[in-house]
Amino acid sequence: MTTHTAMSYDQLPIIDLSAADRGPQARALLHAQLHSAAHDVGFFQLVGHGVTRAETDALLTAMRAFFALPEADRLALDNVNSPHFRGYTRTGDERTGGARDWRDQLDIGAERPARTPGPDEPPYWWLQGPNQWPAALPELRTAALAWIDRLSGVAHRLLRELLTAIGAPAGFYDPVFGEHAHPHLKLVRYPGSAADGTEQGVGAHKDYGFLTLLLQDTVGGLQVQREDGRFHDVPPIEGAFVVNLGELLEVATNGYLLATNHRVVSPPGATERYSVPFFYNPRLDARIDPLPFPHAAEAPGITTDPANPLYAEYGYNELKGKLRAHPLVAERHHGNLLTPA
């Protein structure tokens, strides 16, 4: 690899969303940058999003307080007790690509009543339900649900600007979101490398929704697979969200927009890393129609993986992912949905 090529991978494209408010010329440049980042990379750093330091600090303070709770308090929220895949996952209990992820986390979604699907209803309705909250930390519920609302607004605006950037109707996918959208928030701690030297904080994967907005700390470890086929570090930028496109946008554009493989390498030794990924997902029963846009004839087709089929209804995609990632929850609550080995 030449020095010039290596330098080109030192950072993802940086997109300033506030340029949309600075007149036609700035907005046109924003759209050109968004178009290029989404079509060529599938990842970028987002600044100018309007989320304040105070909002971020409120969430991070509550998150660190949660992970500082006694283990018994965290295990009281064990996601094995939730048929909705909500709650606390112990280090090593989640799987990516069949291998354990060396992190622990709290999974949070929209706060809604449990819905048990009837015999003629899709099983993905199991994904709707209440969260599990630590009784000793009421501020976590407040901060996490406020973060979901705040980032849903940022992601909604970003998606409309992205669709405009590629010549599509800005509001084409508005109907699949709204008050019944299915956002997902993870509060994640990477406790350092496993005792056996395992480096997989999270194995290589693509996200299966529309957009992911990641708040990462200064430790680093996120890596993105770039055009050369290799995984490259994503250096943290203070106040930025790392944004990546999910599989639904790749499918909707027949591969014109990229859902890109990414992973997290565990921090060295006993160093801890904290991150907060937010997943902007549509309604569970949303059917994702192909996007009408002028570059459709240039689309190369989606990346096909026989082991990872994609479904027209979003809920089936998320349920498939949850059953694979959380085998203990799947075995306890959803054995009838598991494919025999």
VOBA-1610 file (N, C-alpha, C; in pm, whole numbers, padded with zeros to 5 digits, always signed):
BEGIN
Met+00085-00119+00000Met+00000+00000+00000Met+00088+00125+00000Thr+00056+00221-00083Thr+00135+00344-00089Thr+00096+00434+00028Thr+00184+00528+00057Thr+00157+00622+00164Thr+00031+00703+00134His+00015+00740+00007His-00102+00820-00031His-00230+00743-00001Thr-00234+00614-00039Thr-00355+00535-00015Thr-00380+00519+00133Ala-00274+00493+00209Ala-00290+00476+00353Ala-00348+00604+00416Met-00300+00720+00369Met-00349+00846+00425Met-00497+00865+00398Ser-00547+00815+00286Ser-00687+00836+00251Ser-00781+00762+00345Tyr-00729+00668+00422Tyr-00811+00591+00514Tyr-00797+00639+00658Asp-00728+00751+00680Asp-00703+00796+00816Asp-00830+00843+00887Gln-00930+00882+00812Gln-01054+00928+00872Gln-01169+00908+00773Leu-01287+00889+00827Leu-01407+00882+00744Leu-01443+01022+00694Pro-01527+01030+00590Pro-01578+01163+00551Pro-01647+01231+00669Ile-01633+01362+00679Ile-01695+01439+00787Ile-01807+01524+00727Ile-01928+01505+00776Ile-02047+01571+00724Ile-02102+01666+00829Asp-02124+01791+00790Asp-02178+01893+00880Asp-02326+01914+00847Leu-02413+01857+00929Leu-02557+01862+00900Leu-02612+02004+00909Ser-02548+02089+00987Ser-02598+02226+01000Ser-02585+02306+00871Ala-02508+02255+00774Ala-02496+02323+00645Ala-02631+02331+00574Ala-02724+02243+00610Ala-02857+02247+00549Ala-02930+02377+00578Asp-02886+02450+00683Asp-02953+02574+00723Asp-02877+02698+00680Arg-02771+02681+00601Arg-02686+02797+00569Arg-02698+02841+00423Gly-02813+02820+00363Gly-02836+02870+00228Gly-02817+02765+00122Pro-02862+02795+00000Pro-02863+02696-00109Pro-02724+02642-00144Gln-02622+02728-00144Gln-02489+02681-00184Gln-02432+02583-00082Ala-02446+02615+00047Ala-02396+02525+00152Ala-02474+02395+00153Arg-02604+02403+00127Arg-02685+02280+00128Arg-02650+02193+00008Ala-02622+02254-00106Ala-02582+02177-00224Ala-02450+02104-00200Leu-02358+02170-00132Leu-02231+02106-00099Leu-02253+01992+00000Leu-02338+02015+00099Leu-02374+01908+00193Leu-02426+01786+00118His-02515+01808+00024His-02574+01696-00050His-02469+01623-00133Ala-02377+01696-00192Ala-02270+01631-00269Ala-02184+01544-00178Gln-02152+01594-00059Gln-02070+01518+00035Gln-02145+01396+00089Leu-02273+01416+00120Leu-02355+01304+00169Leu-02367+01195+00063His-02393+01236-00059His-02407+01142-00171His-02280+01057-00183Ser-02166+01124-00184Ser-02040+01052-00199Ser-02014+00958-00083Ala-02035+01006+00040Ala-02008+00923+00157Ala-02098+00800+00161Ala-02226+00818+00130Ala-02320+00706+00139Ala-02304+00607+00025His-02265+00656-00091His-02249+00570-00208His-02114+00499-00210Asp-02010+00569-00165Asp-01874+00515-00178Asp-01823+00445-00052Val-01871+00487+00066Val-01815+00436+00192Val-01920+00368+00279Gly-02038+00429+00289Gly-02142+00375+00377Gly-02124+00415+00522Phe-02022+00496+00550Phe-01990+00544+00685Phe-01946+00690+00675Phe-01974+00768+00779Phe-01919+00903+00787Phe-01930+00952+00930Gln-01858+01061+00961Gln-01868+01127+01090Gln-01964+01244+01075Leu-02060+01255+01166Leu-02163+01360+01159Leu-02139+01465+01267Val-02119+01589+01223Val-02110+01702+01315Val-02223+01799+01279Gly-02238+01905+01358Gly-02344+02002+01330Gly-02483+01944+01345His-02498+01845+01432His-02626+01775+01448His-02717+01839+01552Gly-02663+01930+01632Gly-02744+02004+01728Gly-02757+01942+01865Val-02709+01819+01884Val-02714+01757+02016Val-02609+01824+02104Thr-02650+01871+02221Thr-02561+01950+02304Thr-02473+01863+02394Arg-02367+01924+02443Arg-02278+01856+02537Arg-02354+01817+02664Ala-02446+01904+02708Ala-02524+01875+02829Ala-02611+01750+02809Glu-02674+01737+02692Glu-02755+01619+02664Glu-02670+01493+02663Thr-02553+01504+02600Thr-02462+01390+02594Thr-02412+01352+02732Asp-02373+01451+02811Asp-02321+01424+02945Asp-02426+01358+03034Ala-02552+01399+03020Ala-02659+01339+03101Ala-02668+01189+03075Leu-02660+01151+02948Leu-02667+01008+02915Leu-02542+00935+02961Leu-02424+00991+02934Leu-02299+00921+02968Leu-02284+00907+03119Thr-02325+01007+03195Thr-02316+00998+03340Thr-02406+00885+03393Ala-02529+00878+03340Ala-02621+00773+03383Ala-02570+00636+03339Met-02511+00628+03220Met-02459+00500+03171Met-02345+00450+03258Arg-02250+00538+03290Arg-02137+00496+03373Arg-02183+00457+03513Ala-02285+00525+03563Ala-02341+00489+03693Ala-02403+00349+03687Phe-02466+00316+03575Phe-02524+00183+03562Phe-02416+00075+03567Phe-02309+00093+03491Phe-02205-00009+03488Phe-02125-00014+03618Ala-02137+00091+03700Ala-02073+00090+03831Ala-02159+00023+03938Leu-02283-00011+03904Leu-02370-00079+04000Leu-02312-00216+04034Pro-02343-00269+04154Pro-02303-00406+04185Pro-02357-00503+04079Glu-02281-00608+04054Glu-02320-00703+03951Glu-02460-00758+03975Ala-02495-00779+04100Ala-02629-00833+04131Ala-02739-00739+04082Asp-02715-00607+04091Asp-02815-00511+04044Asp-02828-00515+03893Arg-02715-00532+03824Arg-02720-00542+03678Arg-02786-00673+03635Leu-02753-00781+03704Leu-02810-00911+03667Leu-02960-00920+03699Ala-03007-00832+03784Ala-03152-00827+03808Ala-03227-00788+03682Leu-03155-00729+03586Leu-03214-00688+03457Leu-03173-00782+03345Asp-03130-00903+03378Asp-03080-00998+03278Asp-03178-01013+03163Asn-03129-00996+03040Asn-03222-01003+02926Asn-03275-01144+02904Val-03216-01243+02966Val-03270-01379+02957Val-03413-01383+03013Asn-03447-01289+03099Asn-03581-01284+03157Asn-03682-01211+03068Ser-03636-01158+02955Ser-03723-01077+02869Ser-03744-01145+02734Pro-03867-01184+02702Pro-03892-01239+02568Pro-03878-01134+02458His-03860-01006+02498His-03849-00895+02404His-03703-00857+02378Phe-03608-00934+02433Phe-03465-00908+02415Phe-03423-00775+02475Arg-03487-00733+02582Arg-03452-00608+02650Arg-03378-00641+02779Gly-03287-00552+02816Gly-03220-00567+02943Gly-03071-00588+02930Tyr-03014-00644+03035Tyr-02868-00653+03050Tyr-02814-00785+02994Thr-02708-00774+02915Thr-02639-00892+02860Thr-02501-00900+02923Arg-02471-01011+02986Arg-02340-01030+03047Arg-02231-01043+02941Thr-02108-01010+02981Thr-01994-01018+02890Thr-01982-01160+02834Gly-01978-01167+02701Gly-01961-01294+02634Gly-02089-01366+02598Asp-02205-01311+02640Asp-02331-01381+02613Asp-02393-01346+02479Glu-02348-01236+02416Glu-02399-01204+02283Glu-02304-01263+02179Arg-02359-01296+02062Arg-02280-01358+01956Arg-02290-01276+01828Thr-02178-01267+01756Thr-02176-01213+01621Thr-02098-01311+01535Gly-02161-01357+01427Gly-02097-01457+01342Gly-02070-01586+01416Gly-02150-01614+01519Gly-02135-01737+01596Gly-02031-01730+01706Ala-01953-01622+01713Ala-01849-01608+01815Ala-01894-01507+01921Arg-01847-01524+02043Arg-01891-01438+02152Arg-01832-01297+02138Asp-01911-01198+02175Asp-01866-01059+02178Asp-01822-01026+02320Trp-01701-00971+02333Trp-01645-00946+02465Trp-01685-00806+02512Arg-01810-00796+02555Arg-01865-00670+02606Arg-01989-00703+02688Asp-02030-00611+02774Asp-02162-00622+02836Asp-02240-00497+02799Gln-02372-00505+02812Gln-02454-00397+02756Gln-02594-00399+02813Leu-02662-00286+02794Leu-02804-00275+02827Leu-02878-00240+02699Asp-02975-00323+02660Asp-03055-00300+02539Asp-03186-00233+02577Ile-03217-00123+02508Ile-03333-00040+02538Ile-03405-00009+02407Gly-03537-00010+02411Gly-03616+00026+02294Gly-03727+00121+02333Ala-03817+00145+02240Ala-03934+00227+02271Ala-04011+00162+02385Glu-04055+00243+02480Glu-04125+00192+02598Glu-04271+00168+02564Arg-04304+00042+02538Arg-04440+00006+02496Arg-04486-00120+02569Pro-04617-00143+02577Pro-04666-00265+02639Pro-04623-00388+02559Ala-04611-00500+02628Ala-04577-00625+02560Ala-04688-00663+02463Arg-04647-00715+02350Arg-04744-00766+02254Arg-04710-00911+02224Thr-04796-01001+02268Thr-04775-01143+02240Thr-04847-01176+02110Pro-04773-01215+02007Pro-04838-01241+01878Pro-04932-01361+01884Gly-05047-01343+01821Gly-05141-01454+01810Gly-05095-01556+01707Pro-05167-01667+01695Pro-05124-01775+01606Pro-05116-01734+01459Asp-05191-01632+01420Asp-05189-01588+01280Asp-05111-01458+01261Glu-05038-01416+01364Glu-04961-01291+01356Glu-04812-01320+01343Pro-04738-01230+01280Pro-04593-01252+01266Pro-04526-01259+01403Pro-04429-01349+01418Pro-04362-01363+01548Pro-04276-01244+01587Tyr-04248-01154+01491Tyr-04164-01040+01526Tyr-04231-00947+01626Trp-04361-00961+01652Trp-04424-00876+01752Trp-04372-00903+01891Trp-04301-01016+01910Trp-04234-01040+02037Trp-04131-00930+02067Leu-04082-00861+01965Leu-03979-00759+01985Leu-04035-00632+02050Gln-04167-00619+02053Gln-04227-00505+02120Gln-04253-00540+02266Gly-04216-00448+02355Gly-04240-00475+02496Gly-04170-00375+02584Pro-04184-00391+02715Pro-04124-00297+02809Pro-03974-00319+02825Asn-03907-00214+02866Asn-03766-00224+02900Asn-03750-00269+03044Gln-03628-00302+03081Gln-03594-00332+03220Gln-03504-00220+03271Trp-03540-00162+03385Trp-03468-00047+03439Trp-03418-00077+03580Pro-03301-00024+03617Pro-03250-00043+03754Pro-03325+00046+03852Ala-03381-00014+03954Ala-03458+00062+04052Ala-03373+00166+04122Ala-03244+00137+04138Ala-03155+00227+04211Ala-03108+00345+04127Leu-03149+00352+03999Leu-03094+00454+03909Leu-03206+00509+03819Pro-03305+00579+03877Pro-03418+00625+03795Pro-03377+00723+03686Glu-03264+00793+03707Glu-03221+00890+03606Glu-03179+00823+03476Leu-03147+00694+03479Leu-03109+00625+03356Leu-03227+00616+03261Arg-03344+00583+03313Arg-03463+00575+03228Arg-03491+00709+03162Thr-03484+00816+03241Thr-03510+00949+03187Thr-03411+00984+03077Ala-03281+00962+03102Ala-03178+00999+03005Ala-03185+00913+02879Ala-03208+00783+02895Ala-03209+00694+02779Ala-03329+00721+02688Leu-03447+00738+02746Leu-03565+00764+02662Leu-03556+00902+02597Ala-03496+00999+02667Ala-03475+01131+02606Ala-03378+01120+02489Trp-03276+01036+02502Trp-03177+01017+02395Trp-03243+00953+02273Ile-03328+00855+02294Ile-03399+00792+02183Ile-03482+00895+02107Asp-03553+00980+02180Asp-03634+01083+02114Asp-03546+01182+02039Arg-03438+01224+02102Arg-03351+01326+02042Arg-03284+01273+01916Leu-03230+01153+01923Leu-03159+01099+01807Leu-03254+01051+01698Ser-03375+01016+01735Ser-03475+00987+01631Ser-03499+01110+01545Gly-03502+01227+01610Gly-03519+01351+01535Gly-03400+01382+01445Val-03278+01362+01496Val-03159+01386+01415Val-03157+01289+01297Ala-03185+01162+01323Ala-03180+01062+01217Ala-03288+01087+01112His-03404+01131+01155His-03512+01163+01061His-03468+01274+00965Arg-03409+01377+01023Arg-03362+01489+00940Arg-03250+01443+00846Leu-03157+01365+00899Leu-03045+01318+00819Leu-03093+01230+00704Leu-03188+01142+00730Leu-03239+01055+00624Leu-03303+01137+00513Arg-03380+01239+00548Arg-03443+01322+00446Arg-03338+01396+00362Glu-03233+01445+00427Glu-03126+01511+00351Glu-03052+01412+00263Leu-03032+01290+00311Leu-02963+01188+00232Leu-03044+01150+00109Leu-03174+01132+00126Leu-03258+01097+00011Leu-03259+01211-00091Thr-03267+01334-00041Thr-03261+01450-00131Thr-03128+01451-00207Ala-03019+01414-00137Ala-02886+01419-00196Ala-02872+01326-00316Ile-02947+01216-00318Ile-02937+01124-00432Ile-03055+01141-00529Gly-03129+01250-00510Gly-03236+01282-00605Gly-03367+01212-00579Ala-03385+01154-00461Ala-03509+01084-00427Ala-03602+01178-00351Pro-03731+01144-00342Pro-03823+01226-00262Pro-03782+01222-00115Ala-03767+01338-00053Ala-03716+01346+00084Ala-03800+01266+00183Gly-03931+01270+00166Gly-04020+01206+00263Gly-04066+01067+00223Phe-03997+01002+00129Phe-04046+00875+00075Phe-04067+00771+00186Tyr-03978+00768+00285Tyr-03988+00666+00389Tyr-04050+00718+00519Asp-04099+00842+00519Asp-04164+00893+00640Asp-04275+00800+00691Pro-04359+00743+00603Pro-04471+00662+00654Pro-04428+00536+00730Val-04305+00486+00710Val-04267+00363+00780Val-04207+00392+00918Phe-04197+00519+00954Phe-04147+00556+01086Phe-04263+00607+01171Gly-04263+00734+01208Gly-04373+00789+01287Gly-04375+00732+01429Glu-04490+00741+01493Glu-04500+00706+01635Glu-04485+00557+01662His-04494+00475+01559His-04480+00330+01579His-04345+00276+01530Ala-04250+00366+01508Ala-04116+00322+01470Ala-04057+00236+01582His-03949+00164+01549His-03892+00068+01643His-03743+00101+01670Pro-03715+00215+01732Pro-03576+00252+01759Pro-03514+00159+01862His-03382+00154+01863His-03310+00064+01953His-03183+00135+02000Leu-03159+00130+02129Leu-03043+00193+02190Leu-02966+00089+02270Lys-02834+00090+02255Lys-02748+00004+02335Lys-02654+00092+02418Leu-02639+00059+02544Leu-02536+00117+02629Leu-02432+00009+02649Val-02310+00031+02600Val-02214-00077+02586Val-02084-00045+02660Arg-02033-00147+02729Arg-01900-00137+02791Arg-01814-00253+02740Tyr-01696-00219+02690Tyr-01595-00318+02651Tyr-01492-00323+02763Pro-01481-00435+02835Pro-01397-00439+02954Pro-01249-00468+02928Gly-01205-00459+02803Gly-01068-00496+02770Gly-01064-00635+02712Ser-00947-00681+02677Ser-00933-00811+02611Ser-00969-00925+02706Ala-01026-01029+02647Ala-01060-01149+02725Ala-00933-01217+02775Ala-00946-01295+02881Ala-00831-01363+02941Ala-00762-01456+02842Asp-00838-01509+02746Asp-00779-01600+02649Asp-00722-01526+02528Gly-00719-01392+02536Gly-00663-01314+02427Gly-00760-01280+02317Thr-00887-01316+02335Thr-00987-01287+02233Thr-00996-01136+02210Glu-00988-01097+02083Glu-00991-00954+02051Glu-01126-00907+01999Gln-01222-00996+01982Gln-01351-00958+01924Gln-01435-00886+02028Gly-01430-00752+02022Gly-01527-00676+02099Gly-01664-00701+02041Val-01675-00679+01910Val-01791-00719+01829Val-01738-00767+01696Gly-01786-00882+01651Gly-01741-00935+01524Gly-01793-00855+01405Ala-01733-00878+01290Ala-01770-00806+01168Ala-01917-00831+01133His-01988-00724+01100His-02130-00736+01069His-02177-00608+01000Lys-02298-00616+00947Lys-02370-00498+00898Lys-02493-00480+00986Asp-02539-00355+01000Asp-02661-00329+01075Asp-02781-00349+00983Tyr-02895-00387+01041Tyr-03006-00426+00955Tyr-03121-00325+00949Gly-03101-00204+01000Gly-03204-00102+00989Gly-03174-00001+00881Phe-03209+00125+00906Phe-03183+00234+00811Phe-03051+00304+00841Leu-03041+00363+00962Leu-02924+00440+00999Leu-02883+00405+01141Thr-02752+00406+01167Thr-02699+00392+01302Thr-02618+00516+01334Leu-02643+00575+01451Leu-02566+00690+01500Leu-02494+00647+01627Leu-02363+00644+01621Leu-02280+00592+01730Leu-02206+00704+01800Leu-02222+00709+01932Leu-02141+00795+02016Leu-02031+00709+02076Gln-01907+00736+02040Gln-01797+00657+02096Gln-01707+00746+02181Asp-01640+00683+02279Asp-01549+00760+02363Asp-01414+00775+02292Thr-01312+00816+02366Thr-01183+00846+02304Thr-01090+00725+02295Val-01135+00609+02342Val-01047+00492+02345Val-01024+00435+02205Gly-01126+00437+02121Gly-01113+00379+01987Gly-01135+00229+01988Gly-01124+00169+01869Gly-01148+00026+01854Gly-01244-00007+01742Leu-01328+00091+01702Leu-01417+00071+01589Leu-01335+00064+01461Gln-01365-00034+01377Gln-01297-00049+01249Gln-01400-00071+01138Val-01374-00009+01023Val-01464-00016+00908Val-01391-00080+00791Gln-01458-00170+00721Gln-01399-00233+00603Gln-01411-00136+00485Arg-01298-00097+00430Arg-01297+00001+00323Arg-01277-00066+00187Glu-01259+00015+00084Glu-01256-00036-00054Glu-01144-00137-00078Asp-01037-00129+00002Asp-00926-00222-00018Asp-00951-00357+00048Gly-01068-00374+00110Gly-01102-00500+00173Gly-01051-00515+00315Arg-00969-00421+00360Arg-00913-00428+00494Arg-00995-00344+00593Phe-00982-00379+00721Phe-01051-00304+00825Phe-00960-00191+00874His-01015-00069+00876His-00938+00049+00914His-01000+00113+01038Asp-00912+00164+01127Asp-00958+00230+01249Asp-01038+00355+01216Val-01133+00387+01304Val-01210+00510+01294Val-01172+00598+01413Pro-01080+00693+01395Pro-01040+00778+01507Pro-01157+00859+01559Pro-01177+00862+01691Pro-01289+00940+01747Pro-01271+01089+01722Ile-01384+01157+01700Ile-01387+01303+01689Ile-01480+01354+01798Glu-01431+01445+01879Glu-01510+01500+01989Glu-01641+01558+01938Gly-01752+01512+01995Gly-01882+01567+01963Gly-01946+01514+01836Ala-01879+01422+01767Ala-01933+01368+01641Ala-02003+01235+01666Phe-02100+01205+01582Phe-02156+01070+01574Phe-02096+00999+01453Val-02057+00875+01472Val-02021+00792+01358Val-02150+00735+01302Val-02177+00762+01175Val-02302+00719+01112Val-02272+00611+01010Asn-02350+00504+01014Asn-02342+00405+00907Asn-02481+00369+00857Leu-02486+00329+00731Leu-02611+00290+00668Leu-02638+00143+00695Gly-02764+00110+00715Gly-02803-00028+00738Gly-02845-00098+00611Glu-02872-00226+00624Glu-02904-00310+00509Glu-03032-00267+00439Leu-03127-00206+00512Leu-03251-00165+00447Leu-03227-00060+00340Leu-03132+00031+00363Leu-03102+00132+00261Leu-03027+00071+00143Glu-02944-00029+00168Glu-02878-00097+00057Glu-02982-00170-00029Val-03074-00239+00037Val-03179-00311-00037Val-03270-00213-00111Ala-03308-00103-00043Ala-03400-00006-00102Ala-03344+00058-00227Thr-03211+00068-00236Thr-03146+00133-00351Thr-03074+00031-00440Asn-03102-00096-00419Asn-03042-00204-00499Asn-02890-00196-00500Gly-02836-00159-00383Gly-02691-00158-00368Gly-02623-00026-00400Tyr-02701+00076-00443Tyr-02637+00205-00474Tyr-02582+00269-00347Leu-02658+00259-00238Leu-02608+00301-00108Leu-02554+00178-00035Leu-02446+00197+00041Leu-02373+00085+00097Leu-02403+00062+00246Ala-02432-00063+00279Ala-02424-00108+00418Ala-02289-00177+00431Thr-02206-00126+00519Thr-02065-00164+00522Thr-02031-00248+00644Asn-01950-00351+00625Asn-01902-00432+00736Asn-01821-00348+00833His-01842-00371+00961His-01763-00304+01063His-01751-00395+01184Arg-01657-00365+01272Arg-01633-00447+01390Arg-01570-00360+01498Val-01558-00416+01617Val-01486-00349+01725Val-01381-00444+01779Val-01257-00398+01783Val-01148-00473+01844Val-01140-00431+01991Ser-01136-00529+02080Ser-01132-00499+02224Ser-01014-00410+02258Pro-01034-00316+02350Pro-00921-00234+02392Pro-00816-00319+02462Pro-00692-00273+02462Pro-00585-00356+02517Pro-00591-00367+02669Gly-00548-00484+02718Gly-00538-00504+02861Gly-00667-00482+02935Ala-00660-00403+03041Ala-00778-00378+03124Ala-00846-00246+03089Thr-00805-00184+02978Thr-00867-00057+02936Thr-01014-00078+02904Glu-01101+00009+02953Glu-01243+00001+02922Glu-01278+00098+02810Arg-01374+00056+02726Arg-01426+00143+02622Arg-01578+00148+02637Tyr-01635+00267+02625Tyr-01780+00284+02631Tyr-01830+00337+02497Ser-01944+00285+02453Ser-02004+00337+02330Ser-02155+00328+02340Val-02221+00413+02261Val-02367+00422+02263Val-02417+00421+02120Pro-02446+00304+02063Pro-02507+00300+01930Pro-02658+00318+01938Phe-02710+00401+01849Phe-02854+00422+01835Phe-02894+00377+01695Phe-02996+00292+01688Phe-03039+00234+01561Phe-03175+00293+01523Tyr-03178+00360+01409Tyr-03300+00424+01360Tyr-03371+00323+01270Asn-03472+00262+01328Asn-03542+00152+01261Asn-03689+00188+01237Pro-03749+00135+01132Pro-03890+00163+01103Pro-03982+00075+01188Arg-04110+00086+01163Arg-04207-00002+01228Arg-04172-00148+01200Leu-04205-00233+01294Leu-04179-00376+01273Leu-04252-00431+01152Asp-04372-00381+01127Asp-04451-00434+01014Asp-04430-00354+00885Ala-04328-00269+00884Ala-04303-00188+00764Ala-04249-00275+00650Arg-04305-00257+00532Arg-04253-00317+00411Arg-04175-00210+00335Ile-04051-00238+00306Ile-03962-00136+00252Ile-03967-00138+00099Asp-04036-00040+00043Asp-04048-00032-00103Asp-03918+00017-00165Pro-03889-00024-00289Pro-03770+00027-00358Pro-03777+00178-00372Leu-03664+00243-00359Leu-03658+00389-00363Leu-03651+00437-00509Pro-03741+00526-00549Pro-03728+00585-00683Pro-03625+00699-00681Phe-03519+00685-00759Phe-03416+00790-00764Phe-03344+00780-00898Pro-03287+00889-00945Pro-03235+00895-01083Pro-03111+00810-01108His-03043+00764-01003His-02922+00684-01022His-02950+00534-01016Ala-03078+00497-01016Ala-03113+00356-00999Ala-03049+00267-01105Ala-03034+00319-01226Ala-02976+00238-01334Ala-02829+00206-01308Glu-02763+00283-01221Glu-02622+00260-01189Glu-02604+00165-01070Ala-02713+00124-01008Ala-02704+00041-00888Ala-02646-00096-00923Pro-02549-00144-00844Pro-02482-00271-00876Pro-02555-00395-00828Gly-02665-00377-00753Gly-02730-00492-00690Gly-02682-00507-00546Ile-02763-00573-00465Ile-02729-00587-00324Ile-02627-00698-00303Thr-02558-00690-00191Thr-02466-00796-00152Thr-02548-00914-00102Thr-02535-01027-00165Thr-02615-01142-00127Thr-02536-01236-00037Asp-02604-01288+00063Asp-02544-01382+00156Asp-02650-01487+00188Pro-02633-01609+00136Pro-02735-01713+00159Pro-02761-01740+00307Ala-02661-01714+00392Ala-02678-01736+00535Ala-02748-01620+00604Asn-02771-01512+00529Asn-02831-01393+00587Asn-02936-01336+00493Pro-03046-01407+00473Pro-03149-01357+00382Pro-03214-01231+00437Leu-03254-01142+00346Leu-03319-01018+00385Leu-03466-01025+00347Tyr-03552-00978+00436Tyr-03696-00988+00417Tyr-03758-00852+00388Ala-03873-00852+00322Ala-03939-00726+00287Ala-03994-00656+00411Glu-04042-00733+00509Glu-04093-00675+00632Glu-03978-00661+00732Tyr-03960-00540+00783Tyr-03845-00514+00869Tyr-03840-00606+00990Gly-03954-00632+01052Gly-03956-00710+01175Gly-03891-00846+01162Tyr-03907-00911+01047Tyr-03844-01042+01028Tyr-03692-01031+01029Asn-03638-00922+00975Asn-03493-00903+00974Asn-03439-00885+01116Glu-03508-00803+01196Glu-03459-00782+01332Glu-03474-00908+01416Leu-03585-00978+01401Leu-03604-01101+01479Leu-03497-01204+01445Lys-03467-01217+01317Lys-03360-01309+01275Lys-03229-01274+01344Gly-03196-01145+01346Gly-03071-01102+01409Gly-03071-01126+01559Lys-03182-01098+01626Lys-03189-01116+01771Lys-03177-01264+01810Leu-03242-01351+01735Leu-03236-01494+01767Leu-03093-01547+01756Arg-03018-01494+01660Arg-02878-01536+01643Arg-02788-01476+01749Ala-02810-01349+01780Ala-02719-01277+01868Ala-02737-01314+02015His-02859-01352+02053His-02889-01379+02193His-02945-01522+02209Pro-02859-01622+02197Pro-02906-01761+02199Pro-02972-01801+02331Leu-02929-01743+02443Leu-02989-01781+02572Leu-03134-01732+02579Val-03160-01611+02530Val-03297-01560+02527Val-03381-01644+02430Ala-03322-01673+02314Ala-03394-01750+02212Ala-03433-01887+02265Glu-03340-01952+02332Glu-03369-02088+02381Glu-03475-02086+02491Arg-03472-01984+02577Arg-03568-01981+02688Arg-03708-01945+02640His-03719-01849+02547His-03851-01795+02514His-03902-01831+02375His-03812-01865+02283His-03853-01876+02143His-03799-02002+02076Gly-03797-02110+02149Gly-03746-02235+02093Gly-03820-02279+01968Asn-03949-02244+01960Asn-04027-02282+01842Asn-03987-02205+01716Leu-03912-02095+01734Leu-03868-02015+01618Leu-03730-02053+01570Leu-03659-02138+01644Leu-03523-02172+01608Leu-03521-02280+01501Thr-03429-02265+01406Thr-03414-02364+01301Thr-03335-02483+01354Pro-03387-02605+01339Pro-03311-02722+01387Pro-03175-02730+01323Ala-03074-02768+01401Ala-02937-02781+01349Ala-02928-02896+01251
//
